[in-house]
Amino acid sequence: MKSFLQNRASACVWIGGKRKLNKWKWSHSGARITYSSWYPNEPDGRGGIFATENCIEATPTGSFDWNDLSCLAKCHSICQTRWNGKQQKIYDLPDCGAHGGKGYGQSCYVYRSDKLKWNEAKESCIQLNMHLVEISEEDENSFVRYYIMSLKSHRTLGKPWNDAHKINH
């Protein structure tokens, strides 16, 4: 069990959902979360009314299921902004934006490999004129998972791909 939790923590990715007054909302738009992809028995709301797991992370394995987690945990993150690209299939990864992002639908997504607390990840996205991703449907959830998995499998000189630094060939 300990090994499972360590592997999970090393792979977690912050998305833009946060619990406010016992309701799950998207942090950027403030909209209530209507689509969700929670792991079984999640959110478990550890701590009851004083819940300490108030932020949503997803692990890019399986079907990119979500879990509530303490906002103080350090995870990777994925940022999102509007993009005027063409509607794409889930497994197409067209380039978009100035930060090496990939487009899907009307959004551009940028994976942040640095591990940050949830509020730090939110600020990191804002610095890129983006916000933590707000996932509104199953196809988008699948795209985000596929995009992250494609980056995690990309290795350059034995180091994981870093979205903020492109390597010049």
N, C-alpha and C positions, 0 to 999 in steps of 0.2 A: 504494500500500500504506500509506503514512504517513497519508493522509487517512482510509482505512478504520479504522486503529487509533485515530486521534484521535476519530472519530465513535463508535466502539465504547466507548472510555473515557468519553466524555461521557454515554453512555446506560446504563452498567453499573448493576446493582442487586444488592446483597448479599442472599444467602439464607443459611440457617443451617448449611450444610454446611462441614465443615473436615476436613482430613487430619490424622489422629493415628496415629503409628506406621505410616505407609504404608497406612492404611485410612481410607476416607471415612466420616465419622459426622456425625449431626446434633448440633449443639452443645448444644441444650436437653435433649433426651431421652437423648442418648448412644447412641442406636440406630444401628446400621449402616445406611447408605443402601441401600435395596433398589430403589426406583424411581429412575430417573435420566433426564435429557434432555440428555446431553452433545452438544456440537458434534462433528462428525466429527474424529477424531484427538485428542480430549480425553477425560479429562485427559491432558496431555502430560508432566506431572511434570518440568518443567524443573528441572534441578539434581540429578536422581537421588535418592540417599539424603539429600542435603542440599537437597532441593527447596525452592524459594522460593515456589512457587505452591501455597499450602496452604489457600486459601479459595475458595468457589464464588460466582461472580457469574453473573448471567443478563442478557441484553439483550432488552428487550421489543419486539423486532422478530422477524419470522419466527415460529417456534414456541416462543420463550422458551427457546432452548437454553442449556445451561450451559457454563461455562469455568472452569478453575482459574486463579487470579490471585493475585498477591502480596497478602497481608493488609494491606499498607501502602498499597495503592492507595486512592484516595478514590472511593466510589460512593454512589449513593442506596441505600435499603434498604426492605425490607418486613417489618413486624412481624406477629405472629399471636398469638391467644389463643383459648381455648374460648369458644363462643357458643351460647346456647340457642335460636337461630333455627331456622326451618324449612329443610328441604333445598331448595336453590334450583337453578335451571338455571344453566349457566355464564355466560350473558349477562344474568342478573338481577343487579342491584347494590343489594340492600336495605341501608339504613343499619344500623350496629351500633356499639356502644361510644361512649365519650365523646370520641373523637379524630377523628371524621369518617370512620371506617372503613366497610368494606363486608363483608357476610357472605356466606359460601358454606358449605354443609354445616353442620358444627358448629364453624366457626371464624370469627373476625372478623379482618380484615386491615387494616393501616394502612400506607400508603405514606409514607415519610420522604423529602422532597425534598432535605434537606441532604446534602452529600457528606462522608462520613466514612470513616476506615479501618475495617476489619472489626470489630475489638474495640470501637471507639467506637460503631459502628452497633449492635452487640450490647448495649452499655450503654444506648444511647438507647432501645432497645426495652424493656429492663428497667425503665427509669424510667417507662414507660407501663404497667407490670405486664404486659408482653408478652414475646415472644422473637422472634428472627429466624425467618422462615418455614421450616417443614419440610414439603416437598412430597412427598406420598406416592402420587400417582397422576397420570395424564395429564390427567384432567378438572380436577384442582386446578391443575396447571401452566397449563392453558389459561385457567382463571378468573383466576389471578394476572396473567397476561399481559394479558388483556382489561381487568382493573381498572386496571392501570398505564397502559395505552394510553389509557383513557378519561380519566384524570387529566392525562396529558401533552398531550392535545388540548384540555383545558379551559384557556382563557386568560381572565384577568380584568385589565383595564386594562393589557394588554400584558405581564403577568408570569405565569410559570407558577404554577399552583395550588400552594399550600403547605398540606399536610395539617394542620399544627399551628395554623394561623390561619384561622378562618372569616371570610368577609367579610360584614358585616351590611348588608342592603339596606334 
